[in-house]
Amino acid sequence: MDSTFRFAVLATTALLLFGCAAQGPPHPPRIEKPERITDLAALQVGRTIELTFTLPTQATDGEGLSKPLELLLFRVISPPGQKPSAPLAGSQAWVTLLPSELTRYQRGEKIVYPDRLSDQEYSQRLGSSFTFAVDGLTRGFRRRPVEGDLSNRGGVTLLDVSPPVESPRCEITEHALELSWPPPTTSLSGRPLQDLAGYRVFRSDAPKGPFEPRGETSTARFRDPDFQFDHSYFYRVRTLFKSGSQLAESEDSKPCAITPRDTFPPAAPAGLSAISTAAGVELIWDANTEPDIAGYNVYRRDGEGAPHKRNSELVGTPLYRDAAAEAGHRYTYLVTAVDAAGNESAPSGEATVEVQ
């Protein structure tokens, strides 16, 4: 055998042996058990119970889920006066959400699933306790289910809340947007209201939301001082009910829309004084404190005539020199403040001077 050929055969054999020796043991397939959901919360809104929780994105091994996620929802209803029962792991799921359905209920990182009760079911279940739990699930080899651990429990006791607030009104004042509405008087079941605790107000910059909580009030009025002129706002109101530790809300009112315009003039300037000097009449007054002051107008009256504006452009500081004042004349001055929206204040007090 040629020495060159023999060397090639030996080298190839060595490489094959080395490759086999370097190869480790086979790894078992990864089991993607979804991490446990721990922030399940339930809130009654009208005839609907809204379930909210964070969508799992990791498996219990600390790695991200690569397989499609399913969600199993469990519900147990306990009659009034009976101690609430809790869903058990391995029991029959009340609702199964497939991966293709999750986007329908996804709000950012949260899932918001509505348990909508019919009018009949709502009336029949008043006072009953609803207890919920959630479980994540992936599919392993041959689509065998790999379930996570059952979530924390969320629950409500169904209260007899009111219909939505009707006809909320939005009004503009100089320093706040003010909402008012007629208080509801009957519940969804037609009975007199009980357990009314106040109202929750929500605001958005767009007609369809998203609406964010703005505050609570115990009366049918709400004052929102955080606003900007010429910006549109949309408000919704919910009635709030409380029985013991149980909270519930009515459904949303129809949106109340407002675009506030600045039609509010600044205060009249104060402290005006006039002094005759060799250069003319010097005027000085106290500066207005409003943050949107654009400047001032100066008016002069000669004798008993009507006052005429002296400046062609707004005066930027509370100082003004009338160099056109003539000796031997008696003049009366007044000033007004003007804001950025063009609103002009009432005139200041008058200052009269004899020009020497």
C-alpha positions as CSV (number, residue, x, y, z in Angstrom):
1,M,0.0,0.0,0.0
2,D,1.3,3.4,-0.9
3,S,2.5,5.4,2.2
4,T,0.5,8.5,1.2
5,F,-2.7,6.5,0.9
6,R,-2.0,4.7,4.2
7,F,-1.6,8.0,6.0
8,A,-4.9,9.3,4.6
9,V,-6.7,6.2,5.8
10,L,-5.2,6.5,9.3
11,A,-6.1,10.2,9.5
12,T,-9.7,9.7,8.4
13,T,-10.1,6.9,11.0
14,A,-8.7,9.1,13.7
15,L,-11.1,11.9,12.9
16,L,-14.0,9.5,13.0
17,L,-13.0,8.1,16.3
18,F,-12.4,11.6,17.8
19,G,-15.8,12.7,16.6
20,C,-17.5,9.8,18.2
21,A,-15.7,10.3,21.4
22,A,-16.6,14.0,21.5
23,Q,-20.3,13.5,21.1
24,G,-22.2,13.8,24.4
25,P,-25.3,11.8,25.5
26,P,-28.6,12.8,23.8
27,H,-30.7,15.4,25.6
28,P,-34.3,14.6,26.5
29,P,-36.9,16.8,24.9
30,R,-37.7,20.0,26.9
31,I,-41.0,19.9,28.9
32,E,-42.6,23.3,28.8
33,K,-44.7,23.5,31.9
34,P,-46.1,27.1,32.0
35,E,-45.3,29.2,35.1
36,R,-48.1,29.6,37.6
37,I,-50.4,32.6,37.3
38,T,-50.4,34.5,40.6
39,D,-52.3,37.7,39.9
40,L,-55.8,36.5,39.0
41,A,-58.4,39.1,40.0
42,A,-62.2,39.2,39.5
43,L,-64.4,42.4,39.4
44,Q,-68.1,42.6,38.9
45,V,-69.0,45.3,36.3
46,G,-72.8,45.3,35.8
47,R,-73.9,41.8,34.9
48,T,-70.4,40.8,33.9
49,I,-67.5,39.4,36.0
50,E,-64.2,40.5,34.5
51,L,-61.2,38.2,35.1
52,T,-57.8,39.8,34.8
53,F,-54.4,38.2,35.0
54,T,-51.0,38.3,33.4
55,L,-50.4,36.0,30.4
56,P,-47.6,33.5,31.2
57,T,-44.5,33.9,29.0
58,Q,-42.1,31.5,30.7
59,A,-41.9,27.8,31.7
60,T,-41.1,26.6,35.1
61,D,-37.5,25.9,34.0
62,G,-37.0,29.7,33.6
63,E,-36.9,29.7,29.8
64,G,-39.4,31.3,27.5
65,L,-42.3,29.3,26.2
66,S,-41.8,28.3,22.5
67,K,-45.0,26.2,22.2
68,P,-48.5,27.7,21.8
69,L,-50.2,28.4,25.1
70,E,-53.7,27.4,26.0
71,L,-55.6,28.6,29.0
72,L,-58.0,26.6,31.2
73,L,-60.5,28.6,33.2
74,F,-62.3,27.1,36.2
75,R,-65.5,28.4,37.9
76,V,-67.4,27.3,41.0
77,I,-70.7,29.0,42.0
78,S,-71.8,28.7,45.7
79,P,-75.4,29.7,46.6
80,P,-76.0,32.6,49.0
81,G,-75.2,31.7,52.6
82,Q,-73.0,28.8,51.7
83,K,-69.2,28.9,52.2
84,P,-67.6,29.5,48.8
85,S,-66.1,26.4,47.2
86,A,-62.8,26.6,45.3
87,P,-61.9,25.1,41.9
88,L,-59.6,22.0,42.2
89,A,-56.7,21.0,40.0
90,G,-57.7,18.3,37.6
91,S,-61.3,19.1,37.5
92,Q,-63.2,19.9,34.4
93,A,-62.4,23.3,32.9
94,W,-65.3,25.8,32.6
95,V,-63.7,27.5,29.5
96,T,-60.8,26.6,27.3
97,L,-59.1,29.4,25.4
98,L,-57.1,28.2,22.4
99,P,-53.9,30.0,21.3
100,S,-55.8,31.6,18.3
101,E,-58.4,33.1,20.8
102,L,-56.0,34.8,23.2
103,T,-55.5,37.9,21.2
104,R,-59.2,38.6,21.4
105,Y,-58.9,39.1,25.2
106,Q,-55.4,40.4,25.4
107,R,-54.8,44.0,26.7
108,G,-51.0,44.5,26.6
109,E,-49.5,41.9,28.9
110,K,-52.9,41.2,30.6
111,I,-55.8,38.9,29.7
112,V,-59.2,40.3,30.4
113,Y,-61.9,37.7,30.1
114,P,-65.6,38.6,30.6
115,D,-68.0,36.2,32.3
116,R,-71.2,37.7,31.0
117,L,-74.4,36.7,32.8
118,S,-77.8,36.8,31.1
119,D,-80.6,38.8,32.7
120,Q,-82.2,35.6,34.1
121,E,-78.9,34.2,35.4
122,Y,-78.0,37.5,37.0
123,S,-81.4,37.7,38.9
124,Q,-81.1,34.0,40.0
125,R,-77.5,34.3,41.1
126,L,-77.7,37.5,43.2
127,G,-75.9,36.9,46.5
128,S,-74.1,33.9,45.1
129,S,-70.3,33.5,45.3
130,F,-68.3,33.0,42.1
131,T,-64.8,31.6,42.5
132,F,-62.3,31.3,39.6
133,A,-58.9,29.9,38.9
134,V,-56.7,29.7,35.8
135,D,-54.2,27.2,34.5
136,G,-51.8,27.4,31.5
137,L,-51.2,24.4,29.2
138,T,-48.9,23.5,26.3
139,R,-48.8,20.4,24.1
140,G,-45.8,18.1,24.3
141,F,-45.0,14.8,22.4
142,R,-47.9,13.6,20.4
143,R,-49.9,16.6,21.7
144,R,-50.0,15.4,25.2
145,P,-51.1,18.2,27.6
146,V,-48.5,19.7,29.9
147,E,-50.4,21.7,32.5
148,G,-49.0,24.3,34.9
149,D,-50.1,24.6,38.5
150,L,-53.5,26.1,39.3
151,S,-53.4,29.9,39.8
152,N,-54.4,31.9,42.9
153,R,-58.2,32.1,43.3
154,G,-60.2,35.2,42.4
155,G,-63.8,35.6,43.4
156,V,-66.8,37.9,43.8
157,T,-70.2,37.8,45.6
158,L,-72.7,39.0,43.1
159,L,-74.2,42.4,44.1
160,D,-77.4,44.1,42.8
161,V,-75.7,47.1,41.1
162,S,-77.4,49.9,39.2
163,P,-77.8,50.4,35.4
164,P,-75.2,52.7,33.8
165,V,-75.2,56.3,34.8
166,E,-77.3,58.4,32.4
167,S,-76.4,61.6,30.7
168,P,-73.2,62.8,32.4
169,R,-72.5,66.5,31.7
170,C,-69.1,68.1,31.2
171,E,-68.6,71.8,31.9
172,I,-65.5,74.1,31.8
173,T,-64.4,76.4,34.5
174,E,-61.3,78.5,34.7
175,H,-59.4,76.0,36.8
176,A,-61.1,72.7,36.3
177,L,-63.3,70.5,34.2
178,E,-66.5,69.7,36.2
179,L,-68.7,66.6,35.6
180,S,-72.2,66.0,37.0
181,W,-74.8,63.4,36.5
182,P,-78.2,62.3,37.9
183,P,-77.7,59.7,40.7
184,P,-79.3,56.3,39.9
185,T,-82.2,55.2,42.0
186,T,-82.9,51.6,41.2
187,S,-80.9,48.4,40.6
188,L,-80.6,46.2,37.6
189,S,-83.3,43.9,39.3
190,G,-85.6,46.9,39.7
191,R,-85.2,47.2,43.5
192,P,-84.2,50.3,45.5
193,L,-80.4,50.7,45.6
194,Q,-78.4,49.3,48.4
195,D,-74.7,49.5,49.2
196,L,-74.0,52.5,46.9
197,A,-70.5,53.7,47.9
198,G,-69.8,56.4,45.3
199,Y,-68.6,56.8,41.8
200,R,-65.5,56.1,39.7
201,V,-64.5,58.4,36.9
202,F,-62.4,57.4,33.9
203,R,-60.8,59.7,31.2
204,S,-59.4,59.2,27.7
205,D,-57.9,61.4,25.0
206,A,-59.9,59.5,22.3
207,P,-63.6,58.6,22.0
208,K,-63.0,54.8,22.2
209,G,-60.3,54.8,24.8
210,P,-58.4,53.5,26.4
211,F,-60.0,55.0,29.5
212,E,-57.8,55.4,32.6
213,P,-59.1,55.8,36.2
214,R,-59.2,59.5,37.1
215,G,-60.6,59.4,40.6
216,E,-63.5,58.6,42.9
217,T,-66.2,60.8,44.4
218,S,-68.9,60.2,47.0
219,T,-71.3,62.6,45.3
220,A,-72.7,62.9,41.7
221,R,-70.1,65.5,40.9
222,F,-66.4,65.3,40.0
223,R,-63.8,68.1,39.5
224,D,-60.7,67.5,37.3
225,P,-58.1,70.3,37.6
226,D,-55.5,68.5,35.4
227,F,-56.4,69.6,31.9
228,Q,-55.2,71.8,29.0
229,F,-57.2,74.2,27.0
230,D,-57.9,73.3,23.3
231,H,-57.4,69.6,24.1
232,S,-60.3,67.1,23.8
233,Y,-61.2,64.9,26.7
234,F,-63.7,62.0,27.1
235,Y,-65.1,60.9,30.4
236,R,-67.0,57.8,31.6
237,V,-68.6,57.2,35.0
238,R,-69.3,54.0,36.9
239,T,-71.4,53.7,40.1
240,L,-69.4,52.0,42.9
241,F,-71.0,49.5,45.3
242,K,-69.5,48.0,48.5
243,S,-70.8,45.3,50.8
244,G,-68.3,44.3,53.5
245,S,-65.1,43.7,51.6
246,Q,-66.8,43.1,48.3
247,L,-66.6,45.8,45.6
248,A,-68.7,46.0,42.4
249,E,-69.2,48.6,39.7
250,S,-72.0,49.4,37.2
251,E,-71.3,49.4,33.5
252,D,-69.8,52.5,31.9
253,S,-71.9,55.5,31.2
254,K,-71.9,56.9,27.7
255,P,-68.9,59.1,27.1
256,C,-69.1,62.8,27.9
257,A,-66.9,64.8,25.5
258,I,-65.4,68.3,26.1
259,T,-62.8,70.5,24.4
260,P,-62.2,73.3,26.8
261,R,-61.5,76.8,25.3
262,D,-59.9,79.6,27.3
263,T,-62.5,82.3,27.5
264,F,-61.5,83.5,30.9
265,P,-59.8,86.9,31.1
266,P,-57.0,87.5,33.6
267,A,-57.4,89.7,36.7
268,A,-57.3,93.5,36.2
269,P,-53.8,94.8,37.0
270,A,-53.3,96.5,40.3
271,G,-51.1,99.2,41.8
272,L,-51.0,101.6,38.7
273,S,-49.1,104.8,39.3
274,A,-48.1,107.7,36.9
275,I,-45.2,110.1,37.4
276,S,-44.4,113.1,35.2
277,T,-40.8,113.3,34.2
278,A,-38.7,115.3,31.7
279,A,-38.9,112.3,29.3
280,G,-42.7,111.9,29.5
281,V,-45.1,110.1,31.8
282,E,-43.7,107.0,33.5
283,L,-46.2,104.3,34.3
284,I,-45.6,101.4,36.7
285,W,-48.0,98.7,38.1
286,D,-47.9,95.3,39.7
287,A,-47.3,92.3,37.4
288,N,-50.1,89.9,37.0
289,T,-49.4,86.4,38.5
290,E,-51.3,84.3,35.9
291,P,-48.9,81.9,34.1
292,D,-50.3,82.6,30.7
293,I,-50.0,86.4,30.6
294,A,-48.9,87.6,27.2
295,G,-48.6,91.3,28.0
296,Y,-50.5,94.6,28.7
297,N,-52.4,97.3,27.0
298,V,-52.0,101.0,28.1
299,Y,-54.9,103.4,27.7
300,R,-54.9,107.2,28.0
301,R,-57.7,109.7,28.4
302,D,-57.1,113.4,27.8
303,G,-59.4,115.4,29.9
304,E,-63.0,114.1,29.8
305,G,-62.6,112.2,26.5
306,A,-62.7,108.5,25.9
307,P,-59.6,106.5,26.6
308,H,-57.4,105.4,23.6
309,K,-54.9,102.6,23.5
310,R,-51.3,103.9,23.4
311,N,-49.4,100.8,22.4
312,S,-49.4,99.1,19.0
313,E,-48.0,95.9,20.4
314,L,-48.5,94.3,23.8
315,V,-46.3,95.7,26.5
316,G,-44.2,92.9,27.9
317,T,-43.4,94.3,31.4
318,P,-45.4,96.3,33.9
319,L,-43.6,99.5,32.9
320,Y,-44.5,102.1,30.2
321,R,-43.2,105.5,29.1
322,D,-45.6,107.9,27.4
323,A,-43.1,110.1,25.5
324,A,-45.9,111.8,23.6
325,A,-47.4,113.4,26.7
326,E,-47.6,117.2,26.3
327,A,-46.8,119.7,29.0
328,G,-49.7,121.6,30.5
329,H,-52.1,118.6,29.9
330,R,-53.9,116.5,32.4
331,Y,-54.0,112.8,31.5
332,T,-55.7,109.8,33.1
333,Y,-54.2,106.3,32.4
334,L,-55.4,102.7,32.9
335,V,-53.9,99.4,31.9
336,T,-55.3,95.9,31.1
337,A,-53.8,92.4,31.0
338,V,-54.0,90.1,28.0
339,D,-53.4,86.3,28.2
340,A,-52.1,83.9,25.6
341,A,-55.6,83.2,24.3
342,G,-56.2,86.9,23.6
343,N,-58.6,87.4,26.6
344,E,-58.3,91.0,27.9
345,S,-58.9,91.8,31.6
346,A,-61.1,94.6,33.0
347,P,-59.2,97.9,33.3
348,S,-57.0,98.7,36.3
349,G,-57.7,101.5,38.6
350,E,-57.0,104.9,37.0
351,A,-53.9,107.0,37.6
352,T,-54.1,110.8,36.8
353,V,-51.1,113.1,36.3
354,E,-50.5,116.8,35.4
355,V,-47.6,117.0,32.8
356,Q,-45.2,119.9,33.8
